[in-house]
């Protein structure tokens, strides 16, 4: 999608602090971190969110989770949280599916 912020970041049209990239995903540091580690993992294919995902997106969605676990391991995070906000009421502000990798501090429960 041409005007999507995360699509523009993936294409290199907007600056980001890249953490990881391969043919399927792009991961970068969040500009407004809520934990010592907060990385966004974005599939390169534009999917507006989980509510817009289709069965053919299952590989990308699952792969994003594996990349999040790899980044956590690379950063020696034994405990971490992966969040996927869906819809504005849940906190999604960029409508391109993405995961938040949070770590480096105790995470309370229930969240939110």
C-alpha positions in Angstrom: 0.0 0.0 0.0 1.5 3.3 -1.1 0.6 5.5 1.9 1.0 3.0 4.7 3.7 4.1 7.2 5.1 0.6 7.7 5.1 -0.1 4.0 7.2 3.1 3.5 9.6 2.0 6.3 10.0 -1.4 4.7 10.7 0.2 1.3 13.3 2.5 2.9 11.3 5.7 2.3 11.1 6.5 6.1 13.9 6.1 8.6 14.0 3.3 11.1 16.4 1.6 13.4 16.5 -1.8 11.7 17.0 -4.8 13.9 16.3 -7.6 11.4 15.3 -8.0 7.8 14.8 -10.9 5.4 12.7 -11.6 2.3 9.5 -11.8 4.4 9.7 -9.5 7.4 11.3 -6.3 8.6 11.9 -5.6 12.3 12.8 -2.2 13.9 13.0 -0.4 17.2 9.8 1.3 18.3 10.2 5.1 18.4 8.0 5.2 21.6 9.2 2.2 23.7 7.1 1.1 26.6 9.7 -1.5 27.8 13.5 -1.7 27.7 13.1 -3.9 24.6 10.3 -3.0 22.2 10.7 -4.0 18.6 8.1 -4.0 15.9 8.0 -7.1 13.6 6.3 -6.3 10.3 5.5 -8.6 7.4 6.6 -7.1 4.2 3.3 -8.0 2.6 0.6 -5.4 3.5 -2.0 -6.9 5.7 -4.2 -4.3 7.5 -4.5 -6.4 10.7 -5.6 -9.7 12.0 -9.2 -8.9 11.2 -8.1 -8.5 7.5 -5.9 -11.6 7.5 -6.9 -14.6 5.3 -5.8 -18.2 5.5 -3.1 -17.5 2.9 -1.5 -15.1 5.4 -1.0 -17.8 8.0 2.6 -18.4 7.0 3.6 -14.7 7.3 1.8 -14.3 10.6 3.5 -17.4 12.0 6.8 -16.5 10.6 6.6 -13.1 12.4 6.3 -14.9 15.7 9.4 -17.0 14.9 11.4 -13.9 14.0 10.2 -12.3 17.3 11.5 -15.3 19.2 14.8 -15.2 17.3 15.3 -11.5 18.1 14.5 -12.2 21.8 17.1 -15.0 21.9 19.7 -12.8 20.2 19.1 -10.2 22.9 19.2 -12.8 25.7 15.6 -12.3 26.7 14.5 -15.5 28.5 11.1 -13.9 29.2 9.2 -11.7 26.8 5.8 -10.8 25.5 4.5 -10.6 22.0 1.5 -8.3 21.4 -0.6 -7.9 18.3 -3.1 -5.0 18.7 -6.1 -5.3 16.4 -8.3 -2.3 15.8 -8.0 1.3 17.1 -9.9 0.4 20.4 -7.2 -2.2 21.1 -4.4 0.3 20.5 -3.6 -0.3 16.8 -2.5 3.0 15.3 -0.8 1.8 12.1 -3.1 -0.4 10.1 -0.4 -2.8 8.9 -0.3 -6.0 10.8 2.7 -6.0 13.2 3.9 -7.6 16.4 5.3 -5.8 19.4 8.2 -7.7 21.0 8.4 -6.5 24.6 11.0 -7.5 27.2 13.6 -6.4 29.7 11.2 -5.9 32.6 8.4 -7.7 34.5 5.2 -7.7 32.6 2.1 -7.4 34.7 -1.1 -9.3 34.2 -3.8 -8.6 33.2 -2.3 -6.3 30.5 -4.0 -3.0 29.6 
